[in-house]
C-alpha cells in the first residue's frame, strides 16, 4: 500500500516544533595560561555560531575513459563564531591574547608546542525547554582569525561585535561514533 503524504503526516514529524537556530549554547575554553578569566561570560557573549562541517573528499580513479569515484579522506572546515564586545573589551582582549601567543604581533615567534595553544570547544543544540538535545565537541582548536570591529557614526542602537575563526583537527557529535 502506498504511503499517504498529507499536511497532517508532515506536521506529525515536527514533535516539539522543530529545532530552532536561536536555541544553542557555545562553551569556549581558553588554553591554560592564556586569557585567564571568565570563560562562562565569554561563552554567553557568543552572538552567533554554527554546527560544524565535515566533508568526505573523493579519489578519482581513471578507468577506460571513465572516472570512478571512491570515498577519500575526511576534512573538517574552519568554524566561526560572532562575539559581542563587552564594555571593558575583556572578550576581545582574550582572543587577541590567544592569537598573539600563537604568533606575536611584532615578531614571527610564539608558542611552538600545539598543546600549549590548542583548546577543545563545544556547541550544543537546545530544545525549547533549554535542555541539550545534541552536542558537538571540537578538538584541538585555535583561532586563525580575530575579525575586525566595525566603527561608525551611523551605528546607533547597536553593540560592537567581531568574528573569530577557529581551525580544528576534528569533531565528534552525539550522532556519530567517537
N, C-alpha and C positions, 0 to 999 in steps of 0.2 A: 504494500500500500504506500502511496506517495505521501511524503511528509507535507502537511498543510502549513504554509507560511502566511501569517497574517500579523496585524498590529499587536494583538494580544500575545502571541508567541514571541514576538520580538521584544516587547516590553518586559516579559517574564524573565528575559536574560539579564536584566539590569537590577538584580537584587541589591538593594542598598543605593540605587540611583546612579551607579557607575562611578568609576574612580575619578576624582577631582584633581586637577593640576595645582590647585592652590592649597591642597592638604598634604604637606610634606614637612620633613624635618631633616636638616643637614647638621652633621656633627663634624666640626673642624677641630683637629688636634694638631698642635704645632710641635715640632721636634723639641726634645729636651734641650734647654739652654738657648732656645730661640723663641722670641716673642712670649716671654713669660707673662702670665696674666690670666684673664678670664676667658677660657675657651667657650663657655656657655654663652656669654654675652656676644662673642663674635659669631657663634652659630646662629643666634637669634637675629643678628643683623644681616643674615643672608636673605636678600630680597627675591632672588630667583636662582634656580638650578635646573638640572635635567637628570633624567635617569641615564646612566652611562651607555655608551655604544660600543659594540664589538663587531668585527667583520671577519668572515672567513674568506680568505683570498682563494684564488683558483690557479692551478697549474695547468697550462695548456700543453697538450701532447699532440704533435702533428702526426696524422695517420692517413696516408693515401689521399692527400688533398683536403682532408677534413681536420677540424680542430676538436680533439677530445678534451673535455674539461673535467678535471678532478679537483676535489677539495684540497686547498692549500693550507697555509698557516693562519692562525687567528691573530688579529691585531686589535689593539684597544685604542680608541680615539681619545684625544685630549678631552678634558672635562672642564667646563667653565661655569663659574658662579658669579652672580652680581651681588655686590655687597653695598649696604648703606653706610655712609660715612657718619660716624658718631661725632658729637661736638668737640671732643678732645682729640680726635684723629687717632685714637689708640688702635682701631681696627686696621686702618690704612698703614699706620706705623708698623704694626706687627707683620703684615705681609711684606712691606719693604725691607724689614729686618731679616726675614726669612730669605727673601730674594737676594739681599746683599750678602748674607752668609754664604750662599752658593757661589756667587761671583761678585766681588766688590765693585762699587760704582767707579772708584778711581783707578783701580788696577785690574789686572786679569788674574786674580787669585781668589781663593775661597776654600771652602771645605772640600776635601778630596775623597773622603770616605762616604759613600752614599748613605750608609746607615745613620750618619750624623745629620742629614737633611731630609731623609725620607720620612713620611708620616702616612698613616692609614686614615682614610676619611670614610664617612658613612652618609648615605642618603636613604631616607625611609619614606615610603608612601603610607599615608594615614587614611583611615576611614572618617566618616562624618562624626564619629564619637572621639576622634583624636587618637585612636588605637592604631598601632603599627600593623599593616597588612602585608607589607613586602619590604625587604631590606636589601640594599647593595652595599658591599664593603669594597672600597677601592684601595689597593695595596701599593705601597712604595710610591706615594705621590709627592710631588714637589712643584712649586709654582714656576712656570716657564714665562708667564707674562703677568705683570701687575698693571692693569689698564689705566688710562687717563681718567681724570676727574674733570668734567666739562664745567667751566665757569661762564657766567654771562649775566649782564644787567637785566636781561629779559627772563631770567629764571626765577620768577616769583612763585611762591607757594610750592616749592619743590625742595627736596633734600638731596644733597650730593650722593652720588653712587659711582662705583667703578667695578670693573670685572677682574677676575683672577682666573687664569687658565692654568690647569694642572696637567702634568704628564703623569701617567701611571704605568705600572708594569702589567697589571691585570686586575680584574674584579671578580667577586663571587656574588651570587644572589640567592635568595630563598628558593628560586625556581630551578637552579642549576646545581648539579653535584659539585662539591668542592674537592 
